[in-house]
Structures are given as C-alpha cells and as structure tokens.
C-alpha cells in the first residue's frame, strides 16, 4: 500500500514539473506582459528616436509618435495592463483612448504599435518637466499710437500641472484697468527633451515645438519655408 502511495506522489510531482516547464517555454516565446515589465521610459530603437512612450508606476502614461515632419500624435492619461494588452484612457480626447497589444522580448525591448522600443529610463522621472507650474510668456506687443503707449498685449502659456496648460492672450491698459481683458484656451501637452507638444483639449496632434526659455519667443517650430512659427 505504501509503495502504491509513493508511486502516486512521484507521478504527481513529475506532472507538476512538466506543467511548470511548459509555462516557462510559453513565457519565453511570448515575452513578458506584466505591468512591472512595462514601467519605464521607452524610445524607438530603430527608425524614429522621436517616438517615445512612458509608463509610470502610478498608472499614468505618455505617448509621442511621429506621423510626419510637422505632425506628432501625443496622448497622456491612465493605463491598465491585462493579458498582454495595455488599455490607455486619454485625459482629454476620448476618441484616442485605446487598447494596445504589447510584449517585452527576451532581450528587454518593448514591442508596441508595431515599433520596437528600447528602455532609456528606469522610471517616469526620466520625463523631467521643466515647465510644470510656469507662466511662460512667448510673445506680445505694445499698444498705443505715435508718441504714447497705452498698454501691452501678451501671449503666454500657463502650465498648471504635468499635462494641463492654458494658452493665454491678455491686454493690460496702464491707465484704464477696467478695459483689461484676458482670454484662456484649455490645452494639454507633453514636454520631453527640451521640446513641447501642445494642442487644444479636443485635439491629439501637434508640431514639435523647440523650447528655449532664454528667448523671448521661447516656443516655436520651423516650417517648410524655414520660418519660425509660434503656438
């Protein structure tokens, strides 16, 4: 009786070992697809280093994908990982909320949207945001006539947090403050590598603005004519 019992136990352990072995093979073929593996800053390892995705431990993401020389898709929001898929819910543009298939290859690269990305940052802190909390003027002019100045008009972007901003146009009258006016437009943005991607709340495409905080016109991109274009 004891021999039969030992034989059953031995067979059970052999079956369990085979099952674990198969699981290891499946994971090796398909790559890792859990949340811990995707948390990082990733950059296109092949054609377009401007393609960048970031998945943070706190469940937030940022995506920048180049579509043309003057058009970049970008998205920010929250994500969930489940069974090799990452569901990204955009903060602003509901139509761009999407479920993506992804995998981490055995060499540590990320396959996402048909693009192979390499890890370039351990955490979301690699996306350091120097604009957060700033009211940054990028243009303006004086108002008045010949020989006198009545006031000034200013263009600036007010960055309220890590992904929300307001584009502001204001007029300030020096002697008639009752005429002062201000118009704000809600925007969303991503800042990466000294460049800004900025669009109104219901849009997901932006030029790639150069950011130079030492210049008066500190946000601009160069169009096909070689001209500086402001937001």
C-alpha positions in Angstrom: 0.0 0.0 0.0 2.8 2.4 0.9 4.5 1.6 -2.4 1.4 2.5 -4.3 1.1 5.7 -2.4 4.7 6.7 -3.1 4.2 5.9 -6.8 1.2 8.2 -7.0 3.1 11.0 -5.2 6.0 10.6 -7.6 3.8 10.7 -10.7 2.0 13.8 -9.4 5.4 15.6 -8.9 6.5 14.6 -12.4 3.3 16.0 -13.9 3.7 19.3 -12.0 7.3 19.6 -13.1 6.2 19.2 -16.8 3.5 21.8 -16.4 5.9 24.4 -14.9 8.3 23.7 -17.8 5.6 24.3 -20.4 4.7 27.6 -18.6 8.4 28.7 -18.8 8.5 27.9 -22.5 5.3 29.9 -23.2 6.6 32.9 -21.3 9.9 32.8 -23.2 8.2 32.6 -26.6 5.7 35.3 -26.0 7.7 37.7 -23.8 6.7 39.3 -20.5 3.4 41.1 -20.4 3.0 42.2 -16.8 2.8 45.8 -15.5 6.2 45.7 -13.7 8.0 45.0 -17.0 6.4 47.9 -18.9 7.1 50.5 -16.3 9.9 52.6 -17.9 10.7 55.3 -20.4 11.0 53.8 -23.9 12.4 55.2 -27.1 12.2 53.9 -30.7 15.3 51.8 -31.2 15.2 51.7 -35.0 13.9 54.5 -37.2 12.5 57.4 -35.2 14.1 58.3 -31.9 11.3 60.9 -31.6 8.9 58.1 -30.9 8.7 57.8 -27.1 6.3 56.1 -24.7 6.4 56.2 -20.9 4.5 54.0 -18.4 4.8 55.1 -14.7 4.3 53.1 -11.5 1.4 55.4 -10.5 -0.6 54.2 -13.5 -0.1 57.2 -15.8 1.3 57.1 -19.3 2.6 59.5 -22.0 2.9 58.6 -25.7 4.6 60.6 -28.5 4.6 59.1 -32.0 5.9 61.0 -35.1 3.4 60.9 -38.0 5.1 63.5 -40.3 7.7 66.2 -40.1 5.1 68.7 -38.7 2.6 66.4 -37.0 3.1 64.3 -33.9 0.4 62.2 -32.1 0.6 62.6 -28.4 -1.5 61.3 -25.5 -1.5 61.3 -21.7 -3.7 59.6 -19.2 -4.0 56.4 -17.2 -3.3 52.8 -18.2 -4.2 49.3 -17.1 -2.3 46.1 -18.1 -4.1 42.8 -18.6 -3.1 39.7 -20.5 -0.6 41.2 -22.9 -2.7 44.3 -23.6 -2.4 47.8 -22.2 -5.6 50.0 -22.1 -4.8 53.7 -22.3 -7.5 56.2 -21.4 -6.7 59.7 -22.6 -7.1 62.6 -20.2 -8.6 64.8 -22.8 -9.5 63.2 -26.1 -11.9 60.2 -25.6 -11.6 59.1 -29.2 -7.9 58.4 -28.7 -8.4 56.1 -25.7 -7.2 52.7 -27.0 -6.2 49.2 -26.1 -2.7 48.3 -27.4 -1.1 44.9 -27.7 2.5 44.8 -26.3 5.2 42.4 -25.3 8.7 42.6 -23.7 11.1 40.5 -25.7 13.8 38.3 -24.1 16.4 41.0 -25.0 14.4 43.6 -23.0 12.9 45.5 -25.9 9.3 46.6 -26.0 7.1 45.8 -29.0 4.3 48.4 -29.1 2.2 49.6 -32.1 4.5 47.7 -34.4 7.5 49.6 -33.2 10.5 48.2 -31.3 11.4 50.4 -28.3 14.4 50.2 -26.0 14.4 51.2 -22.4 16.1 54.6 -21.8 14.9 55.4 -18.3 14.1 53.4 -15.2 11.1 55.4 -14.1 8.8 58.2 -15.2 11.2 60.7 -13.6 13.2 60.4 -16.9 10.5 62.7 -18.3 11.6 65.7 -16.2 9.1 68.5 -16.8 10.8 71.9 -16.5 7.6 73.7 -17.5 5.3 72.5 -14.7 3.9 75.4 -12.8 5.4 78.1 -15.0 3.6 81.1 -16.6 5.8 81.4 -19.7 5.5 84.4 -22.0 6.3 83.7 -25.6 5.2 86.9 -27.4 3.5 90.2 -27.2 3.4 93.9 -28.4 2.8 97.4 -27.0 -0.5 99.2 -27.6 -0.8 102.9 -28.3 -0.1 105.4 -31.0 2.6 107.9 -32.1 4.4 109.2 -29.1 2.4 107.4 -26.4 1.9 103.9 -25.0 -1.5 102.9 -23.6 -0.7 99.4 -22.6 0.6 96.0 -23.7 -0.7 92.7 -25.1 0.9 89.4 -24.0 0.9 85.9 -25.1 1.9 83.2 -22.6 1.3 79.6 -21.7 0.3 78.8 -18.1 1.4 75.3 -17.2 -0.8 74.2 -14.3 0.4 70.6 -13.9 2.2 67.8 -15.6 -0.2 67.6 -18.6 -2.6 70.6 -18.5 -1.9 74.1 -19.7 -3.8 77.3 -20.7 -2.8 79.4 -23.7 -3.5 83.0 -22.6 -3.9 86.2 -24.5 -4.2 89.3 -22.3 -4.4 93.0 -22.8 -3.3 95.3 -20.0 -4.1 99.1 -20.1 -1.9 101.1 -17.9 -4.3 104.0 -17.1 -7.7 102.2 -17.8 -7.5 98.9 -15.9 -11.3 98.5 -16.4 -10.5 97.7 -20.1 -8.1 94.9 -19.2 -9.1 91.6 -20.8 -7.9 88.0 -20.8 -8.8 85.0 -23.0 -7.7 81.5 -22.0 -7.8 78.3 -24.0 -7.5 75.0 -22.3 -4.6 72.9 -23.7 -2.9 69.6 -23.0 0.8 68.9 -23.6 3.8 66.7 -23.2 7.3 68.1 -22.6 10.3 65.9 -23.5 13.9 66.5 -24.3 13.5 70.3 -24.5 10.6 70.0 -26.9 6.9 70.8 -26.4 3.9 69.0 -27.9 0.8 71.2 -27.3 -2.8 71.1 -28.6 -6.3 72.2 -27.6 -8.2 69.8 -25.4 -10.1 68.0 -28.2 -7.0 67.5 -30.5 -4.2 65.0 -30.3 -1.7 66.3 -32.9 0.9 68.9 -32.6 4.1 70.3 -34.2 7.3 69.6 -32.3 8.0 73.0 -30.6 11.5 73.9 -29.7 11.7 75.2 -26.1 14.3 77.8 -25.4 13.4 79.7 -22.2 16.2 82.2 -22.8 14.5 83.6 -25.9 11.5 86.0 -26.0 9.8 83.7 -28.5 10.6 80.6 -26.5 8.1 78.1 -28.1 8.4 77.7 -31.9 8.9 75.2 -34.7 10.5 75.8 -38.1 8.1 75.3 -41.0 8.9 74.1 -44.5 9.8 77.7 -45.5 12.4 78.0 -42.7 10.2 80.4 -40.8 9.6 80.4 -37.0 6.0 79.6 -36.1 4.7 80.3 -32.6 1.8 78.4 -30.9 
